[in-house]
Amino acid sequence: MKIIVTGSLGHIGSPLTEQLVKRGHAVTLISSNPDRQRDIETLGAKAAIGSLLDSEFLEQVFLGADAAFCMIPPDFTQPDQIVYYESTGKIYDHAIRKSSVERIVHLSSYGAHLPSATGIITGSYRVEQMLNKIPAINLTHVRPGFFYYNLESFIGMIKTAGFIGAVYGGNDRLPMVSPLDIADAVAEELTLVEETRPIRYVVSDDRTCDEVATILGKAIGMPDLKWLTLPEDEVMKNLRDRGMRQETAEKLIELGMAIHNGKLRADFDEHPPAFGRVSLESYAEEFAHVFHRN
């Protein structure tokens, strides 16, 4: 198959491309960075250098493809994350319609079943709805859980305050995922043309925040590490003191509250998938390496 992969040589794009090439597929990997071309070609893929925000470029890359993996790379420099998601989604919509590529795997998120009150995940919901309206395509939304590596954003807090703190914590459950398990799922979905599913959840582990703190704490030599649930105003002040835009901070807190009250995982709990291959204990070794390196 001729398969288009977005996400450059990122956490998902690199292992996904490697898997697909090993299986004999002709892979074109899109990257906005010309310096990535040699590394992409070393993996055995073709490099398409250009911006996902360039509609004509994306249309040309998609022409003649059998399948495409469509993700929206995080860009927290954007003043409005939901507008950014929608505008990128519209470009994907245009490229898919014009190129007639039939098999689409879209990277969404758990919580994308909700139209609002989920922070930036609202953007994933809107892109899902947009792509659902494209006729004559075979579409799967891959909804991963909380990315393991986002836990690394708490390293500074652990070192200075001695605990993890957010508007969610304690007994709140967190379905987590490794990019490697996402790459496995996406590689499988891209090459399916029959018996496909509209939604596929992907998680590697599912623990309470207390359990996460215990496992990470043991790995970094802090066996008494706790994950505290903090007041919204305290979290807001912390985010603003770190220089985050007011609107971005509000969206992150809204997302955190959706984790805390369980709304974000409601549909996930009705359709629980099998766990991937990277357990929290396995990831904790990587977390410890990053923790002690910084």
Secondary structure, DSSP 8 states (H G I E B T S, - for coil): -EEEE-STTSTTHHHHHHHHHHTT-EEEEEES-GGGHHHHHHTT-EEEES-TT-HHHHHHHHTT-SEEEE-----TTSS-HHHHHHHHHHHHHHHHHHH---EEEEE--TTTT-SSSSTTHHHHHHHHHHHHT-TT-EEEEEEE-EEGGGGGGGHHHHHHHSSEEESS-TT-EEEEE-HHHHHHHHHHHHT--SS--SEEEEBSEEEEHHHHHHHHHHHHT-TT--EEE--HHHHHHHHHHTT--HHHHHHHHHHHHHHHTSGGGHHHHHS---B-S--HHHHHHHHHHHHHH-
